[in-house]
Amino acid sequence: MGPTDPAAASQQELIDALVRTSFATMAVLNRIAAEHELSLTQLRVLAILRDRRLPMGELTSYLGLDKSTVSGLVDRAEKKGLLQRAPSPRDGRGVEVFLAPGGTRLAERGEAEIARALAPLTGALTPAEARRLAALLERMLSPLTPRPADPGAVTRA
C-alpha cells in the first residue's frame, strides 16, 4: 500500500485524529488529577470504582498493573479516605475495593470537572453524533476492556 492508497490515507487520518484527541484529553485529566493531588492512576481508579466494587484481582486487571503496585495504590488511597476494602461476600479469602464517601464525592466532582473541561470538544457534536462516536469508540476499545471472570463479581457499591 502506497501513500496514495485511499484506505491507508483514511487509516492515517483516523490515527492522527485519535492521537490529537488523546493528547487533548490527557492534558485535561492530568490537570484535574494534579488539582486534586492525585496521580493519573489514582484518578483512573476513582473512575473505575465510581459505580461498582471490585475484587483486588479485577482492579489489577483493569489497571494493567501488578498486584503489589495496586495494593500500594489502594493503601495510599485508603489513607486519604478515598477507598475502602472489605471481605468479599463471594470469596471468603478475597477482598473487594470500593469508594469511601470521600472518594465518591471526589469522583463526582472530578466527573463534572472533566465534562466541563472537555465541553469544547464534545460540544462540537450534535447529540446524535456524540452517541455515534461513543458507540464507535466503545467498539474500538472492546478488545482491550477487561471482562470479569465471574459475571456476578462486579456489583454496585
N, C-alpha and C positions, 0 to 999 in steps of 0.2 A: 504494500500500500504506500503510495507516494503522497507527498504533501498536497496534491490536488485531488486526492480521493475524498469525495463528499462525506463518506462515513467517518474517515479519520479526522477530517476537519470538524465535523459535528461533535465527535468524541472529545477533541481537544478543547472546543468551546465549552463543553459541559465541565470538563476538568478545571479549566480556568475559572469558570463561574463558581464551582464548588469551593475551590481554594480561596478565592477572594471572599466569598460568603463566610467560610470558616474563619478566616483571619478577622473579619469584622465581628463575628460572634465571639471568638475567643478574646478579643480586646474587651468586649463588654463583660464577659464572665470573669476575666482576670481582674478588671477594675472593681467589680462588685464584690468579689471574694476578698480582695485587699481591703476594701472599705469596711468589711466586717471581720477583719483579722482572721480570715480563713485561707487555707490553701485552695487551689482549684479542685483538688481531690476531695477535700472536706465539703466544698460546695456541692460537688457531684454526689457525695454520699447523702447529703440532705435532700437532694432532688430524687435520688433513687428511693429513699425511705419515706418520702412525704406522704405516700398513700398505701404503705404496706410495712409489714415487719418481715425480716428475712433471717433465715439461719446464717450463721457466720460464713459457712462454705459457699452459699449462694451469693452473698455480698462480695466475697472474694472473686467469684466468677464474673459478676457484673463489672467489677473494677479491673479485672485482669492483673491483679497483684498477688503476691504470695501471702500465705496465711499470717506469717509473723508481721508483715508490713500492715495488713489490715487490722490485726489485733492491736498494734501500737496506735494506729489511726483512731480506732474505736476507743481505746483507753484515753487518749488526749481529748476526744470529743465528749466523752463521759465526764471528765474533769471540768470541762467548760459548761456542763449542763445541757448539752445538745443531744446526746444519745443515751439510751439505757439498754441494758441486757436483761434477759430473763430466760429461765429454763424453757426449753421447747416443750409444748404440750404433746407433740407428736413423737419426739425422740428424747427419752429420759437423759441421755448423755449430751444432747445438743443444746446450743444456746442461740436464742434469737436476738436480733438487734432491731431497735425501733427508735423513733424520735421521742425525746423527752419534751415536756412542754416548751422549754426554751428553744429547742430545735424546731419544733412545729412553728412557733412564732417567727423564727428567723427564716425558715423555709418559705413561709407565706410572704414575708416581707421581701425576701430575695426574688421570689417568683414575680411579684409585682414590679420590682425594680428592673428585672431583666426584660419583662414585657415592655415597660416604658422605654428602656434604652434601645430595644430592637424595633420599636414602633416605626422609625423612619424607613426601615427595610420592609417590615411586614405590612405597613400601611400603604405601600405602593401597589398592593394586590387587592383585587376585589375579593369578597368572601368566597366566591366560587373558585377563584384562582388559588387562594390560600388553602382551601380544602384539597384541591387537586395537587398542589405542591407538597402538602403534608403527606398525602397518600403516596405520592411518588418517592418521597424521601424515606418513608417507612418501608416501602418495598425495597429500596436500595439497601437499607440498614438491616433488614430482616435476617440475612445470613450471619450478621455479626452480633445479633441480640441473643444473649444467653437465655436459655429456657430452663425453668426449674425442673429438677429431676422428678419431683413429685408435684403434679398439678395443684394439689391441695396445700403445698408448702408455702405459697405466697398468700398471705392473708392481710386484711386491712388492719392497720394499727389502731 
